Amino acid sequence: MSIQNLNTFDPFSEEGDPLGDSQDVGSQADYIHLRVQQRNGRKTLTTLQGLPKEYDAKKLLKAFKKEFACNGTLIDDEKMGHIIQLQGDQRVKISQFLISNGIDKATIKVHGF
C-alpha cells in the first residue's frame, strides 16, 4: 500500500485577492456607506464614508449637525478618504437628506442592525 502525495491546491486562486487589490477599499463601485457602531450603553455612532470628491465634507458635516441637532467630527483616513462621524443613530435621516439633495438612492448603502 502506497501513500499518495497530495499536491497543494488553492481553490480560491482564480478569484484573486478577496479584499480587491485592484480597487481601493472605500470605493466599492462608488457607494456611500452609512454604518452604525455601538458605544457604551445605549450610545451609538453613525459613520458616513465614500462621499464623492465633489462634495465638501466640512460643509456637509456642518449641515448635518445643524439639521439633526447632534455633534459630529470629520476624520481623514489615507485609504478610506473622508469619514463623517455623528453621534446617535442618524442613518435614516442622513439617507433622506442625501436623497433630497440630489444623490441617487441606489448609491447609498445602509449597514447595521
C-alpha positions as CSV (number, residue, x, y, z in Angstrom):
1,M,0.0,0.0,0.0
2,S,1.5,3.3,-1.0
3,I,0.6,6.8,0.3
4,Q,-0.3,9.3,-2.4
5,N,1.4,12.7,-2.2
6,L,-1.3,15.4,-2.2
7,N,-0.5,18.4,-4.2
8,T,-1.2,21.8,-2.7
9,F,-4.3,23.3,-4.3
10,D,-5.8,26.7,-3.5
11,P,-9.5,26.6,-4.6
12,F,-9.7,30.4,-4.4
13,S,-6.6,31.2,-6.5
14,E,-8.5,32.2,-9.6
15,E,-10.7,34.6,-7.6
16,G,-7.8,36.8,-6.7
17,D,-7.4,38.9,-3.5
18,P,-10.8,38.9,-1.7
19,L,-10.1,42.5,-0.5
20,G,-9.6,43.6,-4.0
21,D,-6.0,44.8,-4.6
22,S,-7.1,46.4,-7.9
23,Q,-9.7,48.6,-6.2
24,D,-9.3,50.9,-3.3
25,V,-11.0,49.7,-0.1
26,G,-13.5,52.5,0.2
27,S,-14.5,52.8,-3.5
28,Q,-16.7,49.7,-3.9
29,A,-18.4,50.9,-7.1
30,D,-18.7,54.4,-5.7
31,Y,-21.2,53.6,-2.9
32,I,-21.9,55.9,0.0
33,H,-21.8,53.7,3.1
34,L,-23.8,54.5,6.3
35,R,-22.9,52.4,9.3
36,V,-23.8,52.5,13.0
37,Q,-21.4,51.5,15.7
38,Q,-22.4,50.6,19.3
39,R,-20.6,52.5,22.0
40,N,-21.1,52.0,25.7
41,G,-24.7,51.5,26.9
42,R,-27.3,52.8,24.5
43,K,-25.0,55.3,22.8
44,T,-24.2,54.9,19.1
45,L,-22.1,56.4,16.4
46,T,-23.1,56.8,12.8
47,T,-20.3,56.9,10.2
48,L,-20.6,58.1,6.6
49,Q,-17.9,57.1,4.1
50,G,-17.4,57.0,0.4
51,L,-18.7,60.5,-0.3
52,P,-17.8,61.7,-3.8
53,K,-15.0,64.2,-4.1
54,E,-17.2,67.0,-5.5
55,Y,-19.0,67.4,-2.1
56,D,-17.3,69.4,0.6
57,A,-17.2,67.2,3.7
58,K,-16.8,70.1,6.1
59,K,-19.9,72.0,4.9
60,L,-21.9,68.7,4.8
61,L,-20.9,68.0,8.4
62,K,-22.0,71.4,9.5
63,A,-25.3,71.0,7.7
64,F,-25.8,67.5,9.4
65,K,-25.0,68.9,12.8
66,K,-27.5,71.7,12.4
67,E,-30.2,69.7,10.8
68,F,-30.1,66.7,13.2
69,A,-29.2,68.5,16.4
70,C,-26.2,66.3,17.2
71,N,-22.4,66.6,17.4
72,G,-20.0,65.2,14.8
73,T,-16.5,65.1,13.6
74,L,-14.6,64.7,10.3
75,I,-11.8,62.0,10.1
76,D,-9.3,61.9,7.2
77,D,-8.1,58.4,6.5
78,E,-5.5,57.6,3.9
79,K,-7.3,54.5,2.5
80,M,-11.0,55.4,3.2
81,G,-10.9,59.2,2.5
82,H,-13.1,61.5,4.4
83,I,-15.3,59.8,7.1
84,I,-18.0,61.8,8.8
85,Q,-18.9,60.6,12.3
86,L,-22.2,61.7,14.0
87,Q,-23.5,61.0,17.5
88,G,-26.6,58.8,17.6
89,D,-28.2,56.6,15.1
90,Q,-28.7,59.0,12.2
91,R,-28.7,56.6,9.2
92,V,-32.3,57.2,8.1
93,K,-32.0,60.9,8.5
94,I,-28.7,61.1,6.5
95,S,-30.0,58.9,3.7
96,Q,-33.2,61.1,3.4
97,F,-31.1,64.3,3.5
98,L,-28.8,63.0,0.7
99,I,-31.6,61.8,-1.5
100,S,-33.5,65.1,-1.1
101,N,-30.3,66.9,-2.2
102,G,-29.8,65.1,-5.4
103,I,-27.8,61.9,-4.6
104,D,-29.2,58.8,-6.2
105,K,-30.8,56.3,-3.8
106,A,-29.1,53.4,-5.5
107,T,-25.7,54.6,-4.5
108,I,-26.5,54.8,-0.7
109,K,-25.9,51.6,1.3
110,V,-27.2,51.5,4.8
111,H,-25.5,48.9,7.1
112,G,-26.1,47.9,10.7
113,F,-28.6,46.3,13.0
